[in-house]
Amino acid sequence: MLTRVMSTTVSTVLSPAALHSHVVATEASSQPMSGMWTVKVLGLGVVALSLGVELLVRLLRRLRPLRTLNEVLFFPSEVACVEHVFTSLPRSCLCPLRHGAETSLSRLLRRILSASSSLDLCVFAFSDVNLSRAVLALHARGVTVRVLTDKDYVAITGSQIGVLRKAGICARCDANSVYMHHKFALVDGRLLVTGSLNWTRTAVQSNTENVLVTEEPDLVRPFVQEFHRLWESNDPARCFRPKRPKV
């Protein structure tokens, strides 16, 4: 009996027909699994390709030089209402001046108000109320404001330096030269506003003046260094001394 079973088993294993049938069955059962792996590999390939394209696009955007801001403004500026620069509320001003006009003054105000962290201001004379309002607005927003001005013109009639100081803005005057005749502002240390324009109402509305606005690093950097030099070399106590009480 045992001999007959072993003989049947051996003949079954060695039978070519049985072996062929077993191979065909194995291949048929492995085809679905092979297809699944093929789909998975293709899916991973598509994901990797999409990620690679996205990373390449981001890299190219970083390598591509951004457009540098360069703008020239000429004065005198058209006399128009600038309330729309300070507020987004429609018809918030009832003055008789033209509203919503984009003028040299409104564009200058927008550049000043674009500051998010700091404003360094170095001006010979400062009496324009609208420009003063912009500086005060930045201070109210938490922007660090530093003002450097001339020691003689700090107290002229209409000067806004006292108004800025009362609001808590640090202002220093240059005591080391005959006149501190600079007229420039640095917005966030990256944007330079400079030119012939004094920050006075007469200069804005009546004088022939120019203002250059630029983000060119090679132009901004020397002005940053100059402001730092003047700021460090001038102590506010030299300009704003408390009056001694009369005896």
C-alpha positions as CSV (number, residue, x, y, z in Angstrom):
1,M,0.0,0.0,0.0
2,L,2.8,2.4,1.0
3,T,4.7,1.5,-2.2
4,R,1.7,2.4,-4.3
5,V,1.2,5.8,-2.6
6,M,4.9,6.8,-3.1
7,S,4.7,5.7,-6.7
8,T,1.7,7.8,-7.3
9,T,3.2,10.8,-5.6
10,V,6.5,10.6,-7.6
11,S,4.7,10.1,-10.8
12,T,2.5,13.1,-10.1
13,V,5.5,15.3,-9.3
14,L,7.5,14.2,-12.3
15,S,4.6,14.2,-14.7
16,P,5.2,16.8,-17.4
17,A,1.5,17.6,-17.8
18,A,1.0,18.2,-14.1
19,L,4.2,20.3,-13.9
20,H,3.0,22.4,-16.8
21,S,-0.4,22.9,-15.2
22,H,1.2,24.0,-12.0
23,V,3.4,26.6,-13.7
24,V,0.4,28.0,-15.7
25,A,-1.6,28.3,-12.5
26,T,1.2,30.0,-10.6
27,E,1.8,32.5,-13.4
28,A,-2.0,33.3,-13.6
29,S,-2.2,33.9,-9.9
30,S,0.9,36.2,-10.0
31,Q,-0.3,38.4,-12.8
32,P,-2.8,40.5,-10.6
33,M,0.0,41.1,-8.0
34,S,2.5,42.1,-10.7
35,G,-0.1,44.5,-12.2
36,M,-0.7,46.1,-8.8
37,W,3.1,46.7,-8.3
38,T,3.3,48.3,-11.7
39,V,0.4,50.7,-10.9
40,K,2.1,51.6,-7.6
41,V,5.5,52.2,-9.2
42,L,3.9,54.4,-11.9
43,G,1.9,56.3,-9.2
44,L,5.1,57.0,-7.2
45,G,6.8,58.1,-10.4
46,V,4.1,60.6,-11.2
47,V,4.2,62.0,-7.6
48,A,8.0,62.3,-7.7
49,L,7.8,64.1,-11.1
50,S,5.2,66.6,-9.9
51,L,7.2,67.4,-6.8
52,G,10.4,67.8,-8.8
53,V,8.6,70.2,-11.2
54,E,7.2,72.2,-8.3
55,L,10.7,72.5,-6.6
56,L,12.2,73.5,-9.9
57,V,9.6,76.3,-10.4
58,R,10.3,77.6,-6.9
59,L,14.0,77.6,-7.4
60,L,13.7,79.5,-10.7
61,R,11.5,82.1,-9.0
62,R,14.1,82.6,-6.3
63,L,16.9,82.8,-8.8
64,R,15.0,85.2,-11.1
65,P,15.8,88.8,-10.1
66,L,12.8,90.7,-8.8
67,R,12.0,94.0,-10.3
68,T,13.7,96.8,-8.3
69,L,11.6,99.8,-7.5
70,N,12.8,103.1,-9.1
71,E,10.5,106.1,-9.2
72,V,10.9,109.8,-9.8
73,L,8.5,112.4,-8.4
74,F,8.4,116.0,-9.4
75,F,7.0,118.9,-7.5
76,P,5.1,121.2,-7.0
77,S,2.4,118.7,-6.5
78,E,-1.2,119.2,-7.6
79,V,-3.3,120.5,-4.8
80,A,-5.7,117.8,-4.0
81,C,-7.2,115.9,-1.0
82,V,-5.0,113.1,0.3
83,E,-7.4,111.7,2.8
84,H,-7.8,108.5,0.7
85,V,-4.1,107.8,1.4
86,F,-4.8,107.6,5.1
87,T,-8.2,105.8,5.2
88,S,-10.1,103.4,3.0
89,L,-13.5,104.8,4.0
90,P,-15.3,106.3,1.0
91,R,-16.1,110.0,1.1
92,S,-14.6,110.4,4.5
93,C,-13.5,113.9,3.8
94,L,-15.9,116.8,2.9
95,C,-13.2,119.3,1.9
96,P,-13.7,121.2,-1.5
97,L,-10.5,119.8,-3.0
98,R,-10.5,117.1,-5.7
99,H,-10.7,113.6,-4.1
100,G,-9.0,110.4,-5.1
101,A,-6.4,112.0,-7.3
102,E,-2.9,110.4,-7.5
103,T,-0.4,113.2,-7.2
104,S,3.3,113.4,-6.4
105,L,2.4,114.1,-2.8
106,S,0.0,111.1,-2.5
107,R,2.6,108.8,-4.0
108,L,5.3,110.1,-1.7
109,L,2.9,109.6,1.3
110,R,2.2,106.0,0.2
111,R,6.0,105.2,0.0
112,I,6.4,106.6,3.5
113,L,3.4,104.7,4.9
114,S,4.7,101.5,3.4
115,A,7.1,101.2,6.3
116,S,6.5,98.1,8.4
117,S,9.4,98.1,10.9
118,S,11.3,101.4,10.7
119,L,11.5,104.9,9.3
120,D,14.7,106.9,9.5
121,L,14.1,110.5,8.5
122,C,16.9,113.0,7.9
123,V,15.5,116.4,6.8
124,F,16.6,120.0,6.9
125,A,13.1,121.5,7.5
126,F,9.9,119.7,8.4
127,S,6.6,121.7,8.5
128,D,4.3,119.9,6.1
129,V,1.2,118.7,8.0
130,N,0.4,115.7,5.7
131,L,3.9,114.3,5.9
132,S,3.9,114.8,9.6
133,R,0.6,112.9,9.8
134,A,2.1,110.0,7.9
135,V,5.0,109.8,10.3
136,L,2.7,110.0,13.3
137,A,0.6,107.2,11.8
138,L,3.6,105.0,11.5
139,H,4.6,105.7,15.1
140,A,1.0,104.8,16.2
141,R,1.3,101.5,14.3
142,G,4.4,100.6,16.3
143,V,7.0,101.4,13.6
144,T,10.3,102.6,15.0
145,V,10.8,106.2,13.9
146,R,14.0,108.2,14.2
147,V,14.2,111.8,13.0
148,L,17.4,113.8,12.5
149,T,17.1,117.5,11.6
150,D,18.9,120.9,11.6
151,K,19.6,122.5,14.9
152,D,18.4,126.0,13.8
153,Y,15.3,125.1,11.8
154,V,14.0,122.8,14.5
155,A,12.2,125.7,16.1
156,I,11.0,127.7,13.1
157,T,7.3,128.6,13.0
158,G,5.2,125.6,11.9
159,S,7.9,123.1,12.5
160,Q,6.5,119.6,13.1
161,I,9.5,118.4,15.1
162,G,7.9,119.4,18.4
163,V,4.7,117.7,17.4
164,L,6.6,114.5,16.7
165,R,8.5,114.7,20.0
166,K,5.4,115.2,22.0
167,A,4.0,112.0,20.4
168,G,7.0,110.1,21.7
169,I,9.1,110.0,18.5
170,C,12.9,110.4,19.1
171,A,14.3,113.4,17.3
172,R,17.9,114.6,17.2
173,C,19.5,117.6,15.7
174,D,22.8,117.9,14.1
175,A,25.1,120.1,16.2
176,N,28.3,119.4,14.3
177,S,27.8,121.3,11.1
178,V,26.6,124.8,9.9
179,Y,23.5,123.2,8.4
180,M,22.2,119.7,8.4
181,H,21.0,120.0,4.8
182,H,20.1,116.4,4.0
183,K,16.6,115.5,2.7
184,F,16.2,111.8,2.7
185,A,14.2,109.0,4.4
186,L,14.9,105.3,4.7
187,V,11.9,103.0,4.8
188,D,12.6,99.7,6.6
189,G,16.3,100.2,5.7
190,R,15.6,99.0,2.1
191,L,13.8,101.9,0.4
192,L,15.5,105.3,-0.1
193,V,13.5,108.5,-0.6
194,T,15.8,111.4,-1.4
195,G,16.0,114.6,-3.5
196,S,15.8,118.3,-3.3
197,L,12.4,118.4,-1.5
198,N,12.3,119.9,2.0
199,W,9.4,118.5,3.9
200,T,7.6,121.8,4.0
201,R,4.2,123.0,2.6
202,T,5.9,125.6,0.4
203,A,8.3,123.0,-1.2
204,V,5.4,120.5,-1.8
205,Q,2.9,123.0,-3.3
206,S,5.0,125.8,-4.7
207,N,8.7,124.9,-5.4
208,T,10.2,123.1,-8.4
209,E,11.6,120.0,-6.7
210,N,12.4,116.4,-7.3
211,V,12.3,113.2,-5.3
212,L,13.9,109.9,-6.2
213,V,12.5,106.6,-4.7
214,T,14.7,103.6,-5.1
215,E,15.4,100.1,-3.7
216,E,18.8,99.8,-5.4
217,P,21.0,98.3,-2.7
218,D,24.1,100.2,-3.9
219,L,22.3,103.5,-3.5
220,V,20.5,102.6,-0.3
221,R,23.5,101.3,1.6
222,P,25.5,104.6,1.8
223,F,22.5,106.5,3.1
224,V,22.0,103.9,5.8
225,Q,25.6,104.3,6.8
226,E,25.3,108.1,6.7
227,F,22.2,108.2,8.9
228,H,23.8,105.8,11.4
229,R,26.9,108.1,11.5
230,L,24.9,111.2,12.1
231,W,22.6,109.6,14.6
232,E,25.4,108.2,16.7
233,S,27.4,111.5,16.6
234,N,24.5,113.7,17.8
235,D,23.1,113.6,21.3
236,P,19.6,115.1,21.7
237,A,20.7,116.9,24.9
238,R,22.8,119.2,22.6
239,C,19.7,120.4,20.9
240,F,16.8,120.1,23.3
241,R,17.9,121.5,26.7
242,P,15.4,122.1,29.4
243,K,15.1,125.8,30.3
244,R,16.5,126.8,33.6
245,P,14.0,128.3,36.0
246,K,14.3,131.9,36.7
247,V,15.6,132.9,40.1
